[in-house]
Amino acid sequence: MHDLPVIVVGAGPQGLAAAAHLLERGFEPLVLERGDAAGAAVSEWSHVRLFSAWDELVDTASRRLLEAAGTSIPTRGYPKGAAWVRDYLQPLAAALGDRVRYGQEVVSISRRGRDKVVDAGRAEQPFVVRTVDRDGVERRLLAQAVLDASGTWRTPAPAGADGTPALGERAAADRIDYRIPAEVAELAGAHVAVVGAGHSATHAVLRLAELAERSPGTRVTWLLRRASAEGALGGGEADALPQRAALGSRARKAIEQGLVEVVTGFRLDEVRRAGDGIVLVGDDGREAGPVARLFALTGFRPDLSILSEVRVAVDPSLDAVAGLAAEIDPNVHSCGTVAATGVAELAQPEPGLFVIGAKSYGRAPTFLALTGYEQVRSVVAHLAGDHEAAARNELVLPETGVCGGAGDFGGGCCAAPAPAQAERAEAVAV
């Protein structure tokens, strides 16, 4: 099987980093991306600035590959998603060349001639990765190993507080968005609600608060499941990531100025139509609205369907790789207190299969790019037989205690992007 490629699912930051490490270790990587370009998911939030600086957003092997190709990477500042794609992910994909294939949706991963039940000869068979392209053409590709870096972007969590869509949520889909808005001008003068306590929700609240300041009559209601707004506002000076600290400070100011109304302990149970808007009903009978639009930013979850015919160990509460669960549990950890995780924690019952990147964290919101790059480095070292390197810990993260606290009714997302202090002026200009 050693003449077969290692297939990587997803051409996002971790998928491309995996390909760079594989190439450096003498493997032939094949990256399958459902989108039309590298970093397709990041491009969908291209207007948002990250609270990780450039030096925390670039993988080591990827940097070496780009330097060898004569491509320079920014070293200072906090990029928006568009810059991360333009100045890093797309050049990296270009350096990898035809090892990256676009418009290829992976629909299943299995073993050749073996369904999930069969033990005999299982590990000796190559993986079979089935894809369908934009024209509906199906293909079957063989691989010696598979790294699933497909992320969670395509499967946002619903607005309903119990993890399922609220009553009427699906029927009101035309009034609900599950992404940070790029443009909010059309909502001027309207009543708008945001549900969620993470940094994506905070970012959306701030964009809407800016609109309320420019356009009197605009109302912004922030619905929080938790009993207090403090956890959603960050740790101020205690936060080791300054851009994230600035995000919380700006949200606090918007609330104090009366631009945002905060409703705590609100767990959405039902969405009702009311003329051209919707009324949001909590499980205690309280109502919010009518609102013209609801931004439901309650996190993401992994799509495990493509792994249904391989043997995987998944934590029952987080939908994360089982070996990671204790180290990333948001009831206990923030993104700065999670331990380095590598091949030992990522190992699956199916030899040669690894779920990496944000998808490996399942529903836990404590993922950072650096964490994923360390996963990739360790896993590829293991595949190359360099077990000393695979076991080594090369991850250094800032200590912070402000990202956790998901134990009650949903927590912040350390993986989500956040605006820099200059974002206010940029939002107005755009």
VOGU-3710 file (C-alpha; in Angstrom, 3 decimals, decimal comma):
1> mhdlpvivvg> 0,000/0,000/0,000  2,997/2,301/0,329  2,729/3,317/-3,318  -0,712/4,811/-2,632  -1,215/8,450/-1,610  -2,220/9,682/1,802  -5,582/11,326/1,251  -6,389/14,512/3,140  -10,009/15,637/3,299  -10,280/19,429/3,195
11> agpqglaaaa> -8,017/22,193/1,876  -8,319/24,427/4,910  -5,451/25,450/7,212  -4,963/22,008/8,781  -5,542/20,044/5,587  -2,971/22,022/3,633  -0,537/21,878/6,554  -0,951/18,090/6,572  -0,080/17,968/2,878  3,039/20,084/3,462
21> hllergfepl> 4,218/17,812/6,276  3,464/14,692/4,252  5,410/15,997/1,276  8,341/16,886/3,519  8,307/13,344/4,936  8,387/11,704/1,519  4,686/10,859/1,143  2,531/11,739/-1,823  -0,451/13,687/-0,452  -3,761/14,098/-2,223
31> vlergdaaga> -6,019/16,826/-0,842  -9,720/16,666/-1,701  -11,640/19,924/-1,311  -15,363/20,273/-1,901  -15,070/24,025/-2,545  -13,702/25,808/-5,586  -10,514/27,050/-3,941  -8,260/26,574/-0,939  -9,641/27,969/2,296  -13,205/27,928/0,958
41> avsewshvrl> -14,722/27,931/4,448  -12,441/30,743/5,648  -13,470/32,748/2,583  -17,051/32,693/3,824  -15,975/34,812/6,804  -13,399/36,801/4,853  -14,691/40,067/6,381  -13,808/39,003/9,930  -10,480/39,612/11,652  -8,846/36,847/13,658
51> fsawdelvdt> -7,595/37,329/17,179  -4,535/35,218/16,429  -1,531/37,056/14,996  0,212/36,005/11,796  2,928/34,060/13,608  0,209/31,903/15,215  -1,519/31,201/11,900  1,279/29,685/9,836  2,377/26,057/10,047  6,115/25,316/10,143
61> asrrlleaag> 6,345/22,852/7,240  4,037/25,063/5,203  6,308/28,036/5,844  9,310/26,051/4,644  7,472/24,992/1,480  6,440/28,572/0,711  9,912/29,936/1,386  11,376/27,355/-1,000  8,885/28,566/-3,609  9,994/32,171/-3,035
71> tsiptrgypk> 6,723/33,226/-1,399  6,891/35,601/1,543  4,285/35,510/4,312  3,284/38,472/6,501  4,812/38,331/9,961  3,003/41,071/11,831  -0,575/42,018/12,556  -3,938/40,306/12,858  -5,311/39,393/9,423  -8,880/39,165/8,307
81> gaawvrdylq> -10,012/35,882/6,824  -9,536/37,284/3,305  -5,866/38,050/3,965  -5,264/34,629/5,541  -6,614/33,020/2,379  -4,915/35,381/-0,074  -1,476/35,602/1,551  -1,132/32,096/2,964  -3,681/29,412/2,120  -3,932/30,024/-1,621
91> plaaalgdrv> -0,153/30,362/-2,145  0,301/27,184/-0,102  -2,202/25,333/-2,263  -0,447/26,656/-5,370  2,883/25,335/-4,065  1,270/21,928/-3,608  0,064/22,061/-7,206  -2,142/19,307/-8,579  -1,913/17,470/-5,274  -4,951/19,584/-4,346
101> rygqevvsis> -8,176/18,811/-6,199  -11,214/21,084/-5,989  -14,917/20,467/-6,389  -14,497/17,001/-4,871  -16,918/16,197/-2,064  -15,972/13,172/-0,017  -19,099/11,141/0,674  -17,615/8,084/2,408  -14,435/6,506/3,731  -14,140/2,723/4,048
111> rrgrdkvvda> -11,765/-0,240/3,670  -11,586/-2,056/0,342  -13,863/-5,060/0,431  -14,590/-4,660/4,151  -17,585/-3,104/5,790  -17,400/-1,900/9,385  -18,186/-5,325/10,857  -15,485/-7,393/9,161  -12,278/-8,076/11,123  -10,417/-10,445/8,806
121> graeqpfvvr> -7,599/-8,798/6,868  -8,944/-5,361/7,578  -5,694/-3,523/8,271  -4,058/-4,993/5,160  -6,633/-3,388/2,860  -6,283/0,181/1,568  -8,809/2,850/2,361  -11,460/3,600/-0,225  -12,462/7,258/-0,445  -15,551/7,911/-2,526
131> tvdrdgverr> -16,144/11,348/-4,003  -18,687/13,140/-6,128  -17,736/16,173/-8,215  -19,702/19,259/-9,279  -21,169/17,370/-12,251  -22,332/14,485/-10,112  -19,583/12,145/-11,305  -18,659/9,574/-8,657  -15,128/8,297/-8,147  -13,386/5,814/-5,907
141> llaqavldas> -9,845/6,547/-4,747  -7,481/4,281/-2,819  -5,224/5,516/-0,016  -2,696/4,071/2,429  -3,955/6,472/5,123  -6,628/9,133/5,476  -6,556/12,404/7,417  -10,009/13,911/7,840  -9,574/17,678/8,169  -13,026/18,551/6,853
151> gtwrtpapag> -13,857/20,823/9,790  -17,275/21,751/11,151  -18,173/24,887/9,188  -20,901/23,202/7,129  -22,830/22,015/10,171  -23,734/24,916/12,474  -25,655/24,125/15,618  -29,360/25,052/15,666  -30,799/27,875/17,738  -32,833/25,565/19,957
161> adgtpalger> -31,467/25,358/23,483  -31,683/21,579/23,753  -29,381/20,993/20,767  -32,170/20,425/18,262  -33,982/23,028/16,156  -36,554/24,984/18,134  -40,170/24,400/17,197  -40,773/26,389/14,037  -37,051/27,030/13,438  -36,930/25,154/10,156
171> aaadridyri> -40,115/26,803/8,898  -38,634/30,231/9,686  -35,349/29,539/7,909  -35,741/32,630/5,732  -35,498/34,763/8,895  -32,550/32,979/10,518  -28,837/33,153/9,683  -26,143/30,893/11,133  -23,096/32,931/10,100  -21,530/36,253/11,145
181> paevaelaga> -23,111/38,884/8,865  -20,848/40,576/6,343  -23,323/43,380/5,674  -26,099/44,587/7,952  -27,226/47,821/6,269  -30,495/46,257/5,098  -31,473/45,787/8,752  -31,365/49,501/9,561  -34,389/50,474/11,647  -35,308/46,843/12,347
191> hvavvgaghs> -35,358/44,790/15,531  -32,677/42,082/15,285  -31,734/39,317/17,725  -28,568/37,288/18,268  -28,479/34,026/20,209  -25,122/32,646/21,346  -22,409/33,410/23,869  -19,240/32,821/21,840  -16,994/35,165/19,946  -18,900/34,776/16,678
201> athavlrlae> -22,046/35,925/18,463  -20,183/38,821/20,067  -18,828/39,890/16,703  -22,322/39,852/15,191  -23,656/41,872/18,133  -20,960/44,491/17,589  -21,709/44,832/13,878  -25,363/45,325/14,695  -24,530/47,769/17,498  -22,602/49,885/15,014
211> laerspgtrv> -25,675/49,855/12,771  -27,873/50,904/15,718  -25,530/53,806/16,438  -25,678/54,976/12,820  -29,368/54,279/12,298  -31,663/55,307/15,176  -34,595/52,950/15,553  -32,477/49,851/15,087  -32,860/47,500/18,056  -30,409/44,752/18,961
221> twllrrasae> -31,349/42,027/21,446  -28,678/39,595/22,612  -30,133/36,355/23,956  -27,872/34,402/26,303  -28,643/30,975/27,695  -26,383/31,513/30,668  -27,471/33,440/33,745  -24,909/36,222/33,358  -23,375/38,142/30,471  -19,931/38,186/32,058
231> galgggeada> -18,704/34,988/30,441  -19,574/36,305/26,995  -17,668/39,548/27,543  -14,245/38,015/28,057  -11,641/38,591/30,692  -10,480/42,092/29,840  -6,850/42,586/30,838  -6,698/38,972/32,083  -7,046/37,735/28,520  -3,686/36,795/27,007
241> lpqraalgsr> -5,015/37,405/23,491  -5,305/41,193/23,217  -7,627/41,206/20,213  -10,062/38,953/22,021  -9,859/41,180/25,082  -10,695/44,167/22,876  -13,734/42,316/21,529  -15,194/41,838/25,002  -14,442/45,418/26,005  -16,241/46,775/22,953
251> arkaieqglv> -19,266/44,574/23,615  -19,432/45,785/27,203  -19,327/49,395/26,026  -22,104/48,831/23,483  -24,311/47,423/26,238  -23,544/50,319/28,565  -24,416/52,786/25,805  -27,818/51,179/25,387  -27,112/49,996/21,849  -27,644/46,370/22,834
261> evvtgfrlde> -30,243/44,840/25,153  -29,044/41,684/26,890  -31,518/38,999/27,954  -29,985/36,288/30,128  -31,238/32,820/30,994  -33,122/32,696/27,683  -33,218/29,209/26,222  -35,002/29,250/22,898  -37,817/26,734/22,647  -40,022/27,982/19,803
271> vrragdgivl> -39,996/30,331/16,816  -43,374/31,749/15,780  -44,266/33,715/12,667  -45,623/37,196/13,330  -46,359/39,135/10,171  -43,073/39,828/8,403  -41,030/38,810/11,467  -40,686/36,095/14,045  -41,286/35,882/17,803  -38,747/33,966/19,872
281> vgddgreagp> -40,168/32,020/22,793  -38,058/30,749/25,689  -38,651/27,526/27,565  -39,946/29,609/30,493  -42,566/31,307/28,322  -40,745/34,620/27,892  -40,941/36,156/24,431  -38,575/38,329/22,408  -39,686/40,161/19,314  -41,110/40,267/16,820
291> varlfaltgf> -37,664/40,477/15,207  -36,862/40,876/11,543  -33,923/38,492/11,707  -32,286/36,095/14,134  -28,569/35,364/14,014  -28,145/31,934/15,587  -24,459/31,660/16,451  -24,425/28,771/18,886  -21,362/26,912/17,630  -20,688/24,079/15,202
301> rpdlsilsev> -20,641/20,316/15,306  -18,886/17,674/13,201  -20,524/15,752/10,382  -19,522/12,167/11,125  -21,546/10,604/8,307  -18,561/10,070/5,990  -16,970/7,912/8,702  -19,904/5,547/9,139  -18,095/2,534/7,577  -14,826/2,880/9,462
311> rvavdpslda> -14,166/2,274/13,115  -13,935/5,506/15,058  -13,964/6,322/18,768  -16,044/9,419/19,479  -16,719/10,999/22,863  -20,430/10,703/23,710  -20,832/14,269/24,975  -18,515/16,321/22,737  -18,609/14,314/19,477  -14,847/14,804/19,629
321> vaglaaeidp> -12,143/12,212/19,085  -12,455/10,144/22,256  -8,788/10,378/23,165  -8,954/14,184/23,224  -12,067/14,642/25,306  -10,535/14,979/28,759  -7,983/17,503/27,474  -10,399/19,798/25,642  -13,607/19,643/27,683  -14,937/23,246/27,731
331> nvhscgtvaa> -16,464/22,587/31,134  -12,881/22,537/32,410  -10,540/24,070/29,848  -10,070/27,283/27,900  -8,213/27,394/24,595  -5,089/28,428/26,521  -5,201/25,583/29,039  -5,757/22,629/26,716  -2,780/20,274/26,565  -0,924/19,531/23,358
341> tgvaelaqpe> -2,634/16,700/21,536  -0,947/14,467/19,001  -1,029/10,980/17,600  -1,419/9,331/21,010  -4,719/11,120/21,628  -5,869/11,074/17,998  -5,371/7,351/17,389  -8,482/5,558/16,162  -9,513/1,887/16,237  -9,067/2,064/12,448
351> pglfvigaks> -5,263/2,111/11,886  -4,177/4,807/9,447  -7,275/6,956/9,941  -7,040/10,253/11,794  -9,581/13,002/12,396  -7,642/16,252/12,792  -8,249/19,970/13,096  -11,478/21,525/14,322  -13,410/18,349/13,541  -11,312/16,426/16,065
361> ygraptflal> -12,640/18,748/18,782  -16,260/17,989/17,891  -18,489/20,457/19,704  -15,732/21,805/21,959  -15,073/25,483/21,166  -11,491/25,489/22,439  -9,672/24,896/19,129  -6,933/27,162/17,787  -4,928/26,970/14,553  -1,700/26,249/16,453
371> tgyeqvrsvv> -3,365/23,278/18,112  -4,241/21,806/14,743  -0,768/22,362/13,334  0,728/20,446/16,260  -1,727/17,605/15,635  -0,674/17,456/11,994  3,034/17,473/12,788  2,659/14,596/15,269  0,399/12,451/13,086  2,583/12,733/9,996
381> ahlagdheaa> 5,707/11,950/12,030  3,920/8,816/13,239  3,009/7,773/9,699  6,684/8,226/8,756  7,791/5,970/11,614  9,463/8,807/13,531  7,905/7,952/16,865  10,210/10,200/18,879  9,051/13,243/16,912  5,448/12,066/17,061
391> arnelvlpet> 5,566/11,947/20,862  7,356/15,263/21,254  5,364/18,324/22,381  6,150/21,430/20,346  3,013/23,405/21,194  3,133/26,680/23,125  -0,148/28,490/23,808  -0,940/31,629/25,828  -2,433/30,932/29,241  -5,913/32,383/29,620
401> gvcggagdfg> -8,946/31,598/31,685  -11,650/33,376/29,768  -12,650/30,909/27,053  -14,206/28,187/29,111  -17,441/28,058/30,990  -19,561/26,121/28,572  -20,919/23,898/31,280  -24,229/25,656/31,807  -25,825/26,583/28,519  -23,171/26,925/25,848
411> ggccaapapa> -19,855/28,691/25,863  -17,569/30,895/23,843  -15,751/29,708/20,758  -12,009/30,129/20,876  -11,741/28,939/17,319  -14,004/31,624/15,982  -12,560/34,805/14,491  -12,852/38,144/16,214  -12,376/41,747/15,119  -9,396/43,904/15,933
421> qaeraeavav> -9,728/47,266/17,640  -9,689/49,010/14,273  -12,622/46,954/13,030  -15,157/49,629/13,984  -13,792/52,152/11,531  -13,351/49,487/8,851  -16,931/48,312/9,237  -18,195/51,842/8,754  -15,968/52,409/5,736  -17,036/49,169/4,101
//
